Amino acid sequence: MDWQKIATLIVVGATAGLFLRAKCRRRAFSFERDTHCGCAGADSAGSKTSIVFSARKGGRARIIVKSN
């Protein structure tokens, strides 16, 4: 077996190991996802806002916040 085949097998094995580790690892706690509380419910009951970015080459950038 060439050294290139050995190196390729090491890389493939390490990649597979990292994928398996990520699959088996416990995910981090998220307050919004795990308790259904927080900012996620504000979209349906609150006011809607939109942000518009506009800029021209060589000019000053503008940020406009519109509240509906």
Phi and psi restraints in degrees (range 20) as a CNS / XPLOR table:
assign (resid 1 and name C) (resid 2 and name N)
       (resid 2 and name CA) (resid 2 and name C) 1.0 -73.2 20.0 2
assign (resid 2 and name N) (resid 2 and name CA)
       (resid 2 and name C) (resid 3 and name N) 1.0 162.9 20.0 2
assign (resid 2 and name C) (resid 3 and name N)
       (resid 3 and name CA) (resid 3 and name C) 1.0 -67.6 20.0 2
assign (resid 3 and name N) (resid 3 and name CA)
       (resid 3 and name C) (resid 4 and name N) 1.0 -26.9 20.0 2
assign (resid 3 and name C) (resid 4 and name N)
       (resid 4 and name CA) (resid 4 and name C) 1.0 -69.3 20.0 2
assign (resid 4 and name N) (resid 4 and name CA)
       (resid 4 and name C) (resid 5 and name N) 1.0 -38.6 20.0 2
assign (resid 4 and name C) (resid 5 and name N)
       (resid 5 and name CA) (resid 5 and name C) 1.0 -66.6 20.0 2
assign (resid 5 and name N) (resid 5 and name CA)
       (resid 5 and name C) (resid 6 and name N) 1.0 -39.7 20.0 2
assign (resid 5 and name C) (resid 6 and name N)
       (resid 6 and name CA) (resid 6 and name C) 1.0 -64.3 20.0 2
assign (resid 6 and name N) (resid 6 and name CA)
       (resid 6 and name C) (resid 7 and name N) 1.0 -44.1 20.0 2
assign (resid 6 and name C) (resid 7 and name N)
       (resid 7 and name CA) (resid 7 and name C) 1.0 -63.3 20.0 2
assign (resid 7 and name N) (resid 7 and name CA)
       (resid 7 and name C) (resid 8 and name N) 1.0 -39.8 20.0 2
assign (resid 7 and name C) (resid 8 and name N)
       (resid 8 and name CA) (resid 8 and name C) 1.0 -63.9 20.0 2
assign (resid 8 and name N) (resid 8 and name CA)
       (resid 8 and name C) (resid 9 and name N) 1.0 -43.9 20.0 2
assign (resid 8 and name C) (resid 9 and name N)
       (resid 9 and name CA) (resid 9 and name C) 1.0 -63.8 20.0 2
assign (resid 9 and name N) (resid 9 and name CA)
       (resid 9 and name C) (resid 10 and name N) 1.0 -36.8 20.0 2
assign (resid 9 and name C) (resid 10 and name N)
       (resid 10 and name CA) (resid 10 and name C) 1.0 -64.3 20.0 2
assign (resid 10 and name N) (resid 10 and name CA)
       (resid 10 and name C) (resid 11 and name N) 1.0 -44.4 20.0 2
assign (resid 10 and name C) (resid 11 and name N)
       (resid 11 and name CA) (resid 11 and name C) 1.0 -64.4 20.0 2
assign (resid 11 and name N) (resid 11 and name CA)
       (resid 11 and name C) (resid 12 and name N) 1.0 -45.0 20.0 2
assign (resid 11 and name C) (resid 12 and name N)
       (resid 12 and name CA) (resid 12 and name C) 1.0 -64.4 20.0 2
assign (resid 12 and name N) (resid 12 and name CA)
       (resid 12 and name C) (resid 13 and name N) 1.0 -42.1 20.0 2
assign (resid 12 and name C) (resid 13 and name N)
       (resid 13 and name CA) (resid 13 and name C) 1.0 -64.3 20.0 2
assign (resid 13 and name N) (resid 13 and name CA)
       (resid 13 and name C) (resid 14 and name N) 1.0 -41.9 20.0 2
assign (resid 13 and name C) (resid 14 and name N)
       (resid 14 and name CA) (resid 14 and name C) 1.0 -64.6 20.0 2
assign (resid 14 and name N) (resid 14 and name CA)
       (resid 14 and name C) (resid 15 and name N) 1.0 -40.7 20.0 2
assign (resid 14 and name C) (resid 15 and name N)
       (resid 15 and name CA) (resid 15 and name C) 1.0 -64.0 20.0 2
assign (resid 15 and name N) (resid 15 and name CA)
       (resid 15 and name C) (resid 16 and name N) 1.0 -44.6 20.0 2
assign (resid 15 and name C) (resid 16 and name N)
       (resid 16 and name CA) (resid 16 and name C) 1.0 -63.1 20.0 2
assign (resid 16 and name N) (resid 16 and name CA)
       (resid 16 and name C) (resid 17 and name N) 1.0 -40.2 20.0 2
assign (resid 16 and name C) (resid 17 and name N)
       (resid 17 and name CA) (resid 17 and name C) 1.0 -62.9 20.0 2
assign (resid 17 and name N) (resid 17 and name CA)
       (resid 17 and name C) (resid 18 and name N) 1.0 -41.3 20.0 2
assign (resid 17 and name C) (resid 18 and name N)
       (resid 18 and name CA) (resid 18 and name C) 1.0 -66.3 20.0 2
assign (resid 18 and name N) (resid 18 and name CA)
       (resid 18 and name C) (resid 19 and name N) 1.0 -38.9 20.0 2
assign (resid 18 and name C) (resid 19 and name N)
       (resid 19 and name CA) (resid 19 and name C) 1.0 -64.5 20.0 2
assign (resid 19 and name N) (resid 19 and name CA)
       (resid 19 and name C) (resid 20 and name N) 1.0 -43.0 20.0 2
assign (resid 19 and name C) (resid 20 and name N)
       (resid 20 and name CA) (resid 20 and name C) 1.0 -65.1 20.0 2
assign (resid 20 and name N) (resid 20 and name CA)
       (resid 20 and name C) (resid 21 and name N) 1.0 -38.7 20.0 2
assign (resid 20 and name C) (resid 21 and name N)
       (resid 21 and name CA) (resid 21 and name C) 1.0 -63.9 20.0 2
assign (resid 21 and name N) (resid 21 and name CA)
       (resid 21 and name C) (resid 22 and name N) 1.0 -42.1 20.0 2
assign (resid 21 and name C) (resid 22 and name N)
       (resid 22 and name CA) (resid 22 and name C) 1.0 -67.4 20.0 2
assign (resid 22 and name N) (resid 22 and name CA)
       (resid 22 and name C) (resid 23 and name N) 1.0 -34.5 20.0 2
assign (resid 22 and name C) (resid 23 and name N)
       (resid 23 and name CA) (resid 23 and name C) 1.0 -69.6 20.0 2
assign (resid 23 and name N) (resid 23 and name CA)
       (resid 23 and name C) (resid 24 and name N) 1.0 -39.1 20.0 2
assign (resid 23 and name C) (resid 24 and name N)
       (resid 24 and name CA) (resid 24 and name C) 1.0 -86.3 20.0 2
assign (resid 24 and name N) (resid 24 and name CA)
       (resid 24 and name C) (resid 25 and name N) 1.0 -17.0 20.0 2
assign (resid 24 and name C) (resid 25 and name N)
       (resid 25 and name CA) (resid 25 and name C) 1.0 -70.8 20.0 2
assign (resid 25 and name N) (resid 25 and name CA)
       (resid 25 and name C) (resid 26 and name N) 1.0 144.0 20.0 2
assign (resid 25 and name C) (resid 26 and name N)
       (resid 26 and name CA) (resid 26 and name C) 1.0 -74.6 20.0 2
assign (resid 26 and name N) (resid 26 and name CA)
       (resid 26 and name C) (resid 27 and name N) 1.0 135.4 20.0 2
assign (resid 26 and name C) (resid 27 and name N)
       (resid 27 and name CA) (resid 27 and name C) 1.0 -78.1 20.0 2
assign (resid 27 and name N) (resid 27 and name CA)
       (resid 27 and name C) (resid 28 and name N) 1.0 157.0 20.0 2
assign (resid 27 and name C) (resid 28 and name N)
       (resid 28 and name CA) (resid 28 and name C) 1.0 -71.2 20.0 2
assign (resid 28 and name N) (resid 28 and name CA)
       (resid 28 and name C) (resid 29 and name N) 1.0 151.9 20.0 2
assign (resid 28 and name C) (resid 29 and name N)
       (resid 29 and name CA) (resid 29 and name C) 1.0 -73.2 20.0 2
assign (resid 29 and name N) (resid 29 and name CA)
       (resid 29 and name C) (resid 30 and name N) 1.0 131.2 20.0 2
assign (resid 29 and name C) (resid 30 and name N)
       (resid 30 and name CA) (resid 30 and name C) 1.0 -122.6 20.0 2
assign (resid 30 and name N) (resid 30 and name CA)
       (resid 30 and name C) (resid 31 and name N) 1.0 121.2 20.0 2
assign (resid 30 and name C) (resid 31 and name N)
       (resid 31 and name CA) (resid 31 and name C) 1.0 -60.8 20.0 2
assign (resid 31 and name N) (resid 31 and name CA)
       (resid 31 and name C) (resid 32 and name N) 1.0 -43.6 20.0 2
assign (resid 31 and name C) (resid 32 and name N)
       (resid 32 and name CA) (resid 32 and name C) 1.0 -67.6 20.0 2
assign (resid 32 and name N) (resid 32 and name CA)
       (resid 32 and name C) (resid 33 and name N) 1.0 -42.3 20.0 2
assign (resid 32 and name C) (resid 33 and name N)
       (resid 33 and name CA) (resid 33 and name C) 1.0 -74.7 20.0 2
assign (resid 33 and name N) (resid 33 and name CA)
       (resid 33 and name C) (resid 34 and name N) 1.0 -41.4 20.0 2
assign (resid 33 and name C) (resid 34 and name N)
       (resid 34 and name CA) (resid 34 and name C) 1.0 -85.5 20.0 2
assign (resid 34 and name N) (resid 34 and name CA)
       (resid 34 and name C) (resid 35 and name N) 1.0 -24.2 20.0 2
assign (resid 34 and name C) (resid 35 and name N)
       (resid 35 and name CA) (resid 35 and name C) 1.0 -117.0 20.0 2
assign (resid 35 and name N) (resid 35 and name CA)
       (resid 35 and name C) (resid 36 and name N) 1.0 -6.5 20.0 2
assign (resid 35 and name C) (resid 36 and name N)
       (resid 36 and name CA) (resid 36 and name C) 1.0 57.2 20.0 2
assign (resid 36 and name N) (resid 36 and name CA)
       (resid 36 and name C) (resid 37 and name N) 1.0 32.1 20.0 2
assign (resid 36 and name C) (resid 37 and name N)
       (resid 37 and name CA) (resid 37 and name C) 1.0 -122.8 20.0 2
assign (resid 37 and name N) (resid 37 and name CA)
       (resid 37 and name C) (resid 38 and name N) 1.0 167.9 20.0 2
assign (resid 37 and name C) (resid 38 and name N)
       (resid 38 and name CA) (resid 38 and name C) 1.0 107.0 20.0 2
assign (resid 38 and name N) (resid 38 and name CA)
       (resid 38 and name C) (resid 39 and name N) 1.0 -146.6 20.0 2
assign (resid 38 and name C) (resid 39 and name N)
       (resid 39 and name CA) (resid 39 and name C) 1.0 -76.0 20.0 2
assign (resid 39 and name N) (resid 39 and name CA)
       (resid 39 and name C) (resid 40 and name N) 1.0 -13.9 20.0 2
assign (resid 39 and name C) (resid 40 and name N)
       (resid 40 and name CA) (resid 40 and name C) 1.0 -64.5 20.0 2
assign (resid 40 and name N) (resid 40 and name CA)
       (resid 40 and name C) (resid 41 and name N) 1.0 -33.8 20.0 2
assign (resid 40 and name C) (resid 41 and name N)
       (resid 41 and name CA) (resid 41 and name C) 1.0 -82.1 20.0 2
assign (resid 41 and name N) (resid 41 and name CA)
       (resid 41 and name C) (resid 42 and name N) 1.0 -11.5 20.0 2
assign (resid 41 and name C) (resid 42 and name N)
       (resid 42 and name CA) (resid 42 and name C) 1.0 -71.2 20.0 2
assign (resid 42 and name N) (resid 42 and name CA)
       (resid 42 and name C) (resid 43 and name N) 1.0 -21.2 20.0 2
assign (resid 42 and name C) (resid 43 and name N)
       (resid 43 and name CA) (resid 43 and name C) 1.0 -65.2 20.0 2
assign (resid 43 and name N) (resid 43 and name CA)
       (resid 43 and name C) (resid 44 and name N) 1.0 -37.2 20.0 2
assign (resid 43 and name C) (resid 44 and name N)
       (resid 44 and name CA) (resid 44 and name C) 1.0 -80.8 20.0 2
assign (resid 44 and name N) (resid 44 and name CA)
       (resid 44 and name C) (resid 45 and name N) 1.0 -28.0 20.0 2
assign (resid 44 and name C) (resid 45 and name N)
       (resid 45 and name CA) (resid 45 and name C) 1.0 -105.6 20.0 2
assign (resid 45 and name N) (resid 45 and name CA)
       (resid 45 and name C) (resid 46 and name N) 1.0 -18.2 20.0 2
assign (resid 45 and name C) (resid 46 and name N)
       (resid 46 and name CA) (resid 46 and name C) 1.0 -90.7 20.0 2
assign (resid 46 and name N) (resid 46 and name CA)
       (resid 46 and name C) (resid 47 and name N) 1.0 -179.7 20.0 2
assign (resid 46 and name C) (resid 47 and name N)
       (resid 47 and name CA) (resid 47 and name C) 1.0 -80.1 20.0 2
assign (resid 47 and name N) (resid 47 and name CA)
       (resid 47 and name C) (resid 48 and name N) 1.0 151.3 20.0 2
assign (resid 47 and name C) (resid 48 and name N)
       (resid 48 and name CA) (resid 48 and name C) 1.0 -92.7 20.0 2
assign (resid 48 and name N) (resid 48 and name CA)
       (resid 48 and name C) (resid 49 and name N) 1.0 135.8 20.0 2
assign (resid 48 and name C) (resid 49 and name N)
       (resid 49 and name CA) (resid 49 and name C) 1.0 -129.0 20.0 2
assign (resid 49 and name N) (resid 49 and name CA)
       (resid 49 and name C) (resid 50 and name N) 1.0 153.3 20.0 2
assign (resid 49 and name C) (resid 50 and name N)
       (resid 50 and name CA) (resid 50 and name C) 1.0 -135.2 20.0 2
assign (resid 50 and name N) (resid 50 and name CA)
       (resid 50 and name C) (resid 51 and name N) 1.0 148.0 20.0 2
assign (resid 50 and name C) (resid 51 and name N)
       (resid 51 and name CA) (resid 51 and name C) 1.0 -117.0 20.0 2
assign (resid 51 and name N) (resid 51 and name CA)
       (resid 51 and name C) (resid 52 and name N) 1.0 129.5 20.0 2
assign (resid 51 and name C) (resid 52 and name N)
       (resid 52 and name CA) (resid 52 and name C) 1.0 -118.5 20.0 2
assign (resid 52 and name N) (resid 52 and name CA)
       (resid 52 and name C) (resid 53 and name N) 1.0 124.3 20.0 2
assign (resid 52 and name C) (resid 53 and name N)
       (resid 53 and name CA) (resid 53 and name C) 1.0 -103.9 20.0 2
assign (resid 53 and name N) (resid 53 and name CA)
       (resid 53 and name C) (resid 54 and name N) 1.0 129.9 20.0 2
assign (resid 53 and name C) (resid 54 and name N)
       (resid 54 and name CA) (resid 54 and name C) 1.0 -138.9 20.0 2
assign (resid 54 and name N) (resid 54 and name CA)
       (resid 54 and name C) (resid 55 and name N) 1.0 139.0 20.0 2
assign (resid 54 and name C) (resid 55 and name N)
       (resid 55 and name CA) (resid 55 and name C) 1.0 -154.3 20.0 2
assign (resid 55 and name N) (resid 55 and name CA)
       (resid 55 and name C) (resid 56 and name N) 1.0 150.4 20.0 2
assign (resid 55 and name C) (resid 56 and name N)
       (resid 56 and name CA) (resid 56 and name C) 1.0 -122.4 20.0 2
assign (resid 56 and name N) (resid 56 and name CA)
       (resid 56 and name C) (resid 57 and name N) 1.0 154.4 20.0 2
assign (resid 56 and name C) (resid 57 and name N)
       (resid 57 and name CA) (resid 57 and name C) 1.0 -62.3 20.0 2
assign (resid 57 and name N) (resid 57 and name CA)
       (resid 57 and name C) (resid 58 and name N) 1.0 125.3 20.0 2
assign (resid 57 and name C) (resid 58 and name N)
       (resid 58 and name CA) (resid 58 and name C) 1.0 82.1 20.0 2
assign (resid 58 and name N) (resid 58 and name CA)
       (resid 58 and name C) (resid 59 and name N) 1.0 -4.8 20.0 2
assign (resid 58 and name C) (resid 59 and name N)
       (resid 59 and name CA) (resid 59 and name C) 1.0 -107.3 20.0 2
assign (resid 59 and name N) (resid 59 and name CA)
       (resid 59 and name C) (resid 60 and name N) 1.0 180.0 20.0 2
assign (resid 59 and name C) (resid 60 and name N)
       (resid 60 and name CA) (resid 60 and name C) 1.0 -88.1 20.0 2
assign (resid 60 and name N) (resid 60 and name CA)
       (resid 60 and name C) (resid 61 and name N) 1.0 140.1 20.0 2
assign (resid 60 and name C) (resid 61 and name N)
       (resid 61 and name CA) (resid 61 and name C) 1.0 -77.7 20.0 2
assign (resid 61 and name N) (resid 61 and name CA)
       (resid 61 and name C) (resid 62 and name N) 1.0 144.9 20.0 2
assign (resid 61 and name C) (resid 62 and name N)
       (resid 62 and name CA) (resid 62 and name C) 1.0 -121.8 20.0 2
assign (resid 62 and name N) (resid 62 and name CA)
       (resid 62 and name C) (resid 63 and name N) 1.0 142.0 20.0 2
assign (resid 62 and name C) (resid 63 and name N)
       (resid 63 and name CA) (resid 63 and name C) 1.0 -122.9 20.0 2
assign (resid 63 and name N) (resid 63 and name CA)
       (resid 63 and name C) (resid 64 and name N) 1.0 120.2 20.0 2
assign (resid 63 and name C) (resid 64 and name N)
       (resid 64 and name CA) (resid 64 and name C) 1.0 -115.0 20.0 2
assign (resid 64 and name N) (resid 64 and name CA)
       (resid 64 and name C) (resid 65 and name N) 1.0 126.4 20.0 2
assign (resid 64 and name C) (resid 65 and name N)
       (resid 65 and name CA) (resid 65 and name C) 1.0 -107.2 20.0 2
assign (resid 65 and name N) (resid 65 and name CA)
       (resid 65 and name C) (resid 66 and name N) 1.0 119.0 20.0 2
assign (resid 65 and name C) (resid 66 and name N)
       (resid 66 and name CA) (resid 66 and name C) 1.0 -109.0 20.0 2
assign (resid 66 and name N) (resid 66 and name CA)
       (resid 66 and name C) (resid 67 and name N) 1.0 130.7 20.0 2
assign (resid 66 and name C) (resid 67 and name N)
       (resid 67 and name CA) (resid 67 and name C) 1.0 -109.3 20.0 2
assign (resid 67 and name N) (resid 67 and name CA)
       (resid 67 and name C) (resid 68 and name N) 1.0 125.6 20.0 2
